[in-house]
Amino acid sequence: MVAENFTRTLRAFTKLTPFKSFTVELVSGDRIQVDHPEALVFRGGVAVFISADGTPTIFDHEGVAQVTGETERAASA
């Protein structure tokens, strides 16, 4: 994934209101389930995900195959 798209995509998913979990699929086939917006930090084409048990996972834009999940913002009632 291009670094610019990496940042734009992760920002879009983490800024959703209300937040919805999403999945980052790596080219290796591994999947990272992002379950909280503050569990992911990204900058300069690199990201760190911290799981609920405190385990860090580091990945970069070149290692991402796709990001999946719901990206539509909830409509106001």
C-alpha positions in Angstrom: 0.0 0.0 0.0 1.3 3.5 -0.8 2.3 5.4 2.3 -0.2 8.2 1.6 -3.1 5.8 1.2 -1.9 3.9 4.4 -2.2 7.1 6.5 -5.4 8.3 4.9 -7.1 4.9 5.3 -6.0 4.3 8.9 -7.0 7.9 9.8 -10.5 7.4 8.3 -11.1 4.2 10.2 -9.8 5.5 13.6 -11.8 8.7 13.4 -15.2 7.1 12.7 -17.9 8.2 15.1 -19.0 6.0 16.7 -15.8 3.9 16.3 -16.2 0.5 14.7 -13.5 -2.2 14.8 -11.7 -2.9 11.6 -9.1 -5.4 10.2 -5.7 -4.7 8.8 -4.6 -7.6 6.6 -0.9 -8.0 6.0 0.7 -9.4 2.8 1.9 -12.3 5.0 -1.8 -13.2 5.6 -1.7 -12.2 9.2 -4.7 -10.1 10.4 -4.8 -7.4 13.0 -8.2 -6.6 14.5 -8.2 -3.0 15.7 -10.8 -2.9 18.5 -10.1 0.6 19.9 -9.2 3.9 18.2 -6.4 4.6 20.7 -4.8 1.1 20.2 -3.2 2.2 17.0 -0.6 4.9 16.4 0.8 5.7 12.9 3.2 8.1 11.4 5.5 8.1 8.4 4.2 5.0 6.9 4.6 2.9 10.1 2.0 1.8 12.6 2.0 0.2 16.0 -1.0 -1.6 17.3 -1.2 -2.4 21.1 -3.5 -5.3 21.9 -5.7 -5.4 25.0 -3.0 -7.5 26.7 -0.3 -5.0 25.9 1.4 -6.9 23.1 2.7 -4.5 20.4 2.5 -5.3 16.7 4.5 -3.1 14.3 3.7 -2.9 10.6 4.4 -0.6 7.7 2.6 0.5 4.6 4.5 -1.9 2.4 3.3 -4.9 4.5 -0.5 -4.0 4.2 -2.6 -5.9 1.7 -5.9 -4.3 2.6 -7.9 -2.7 5.4 -11.5 -3.8 5.8 -14.4 -2.7 7.9 -17.3 -0.3 7.8 -16.3 3.2 6.9 -19.7 5.0 6.8 -20.4 7.5 9.5 -23.6 6.9 11.5 -26.4 9.2 10.4 -27.7 11.6 13.1 -31.1 10.8 14.3 
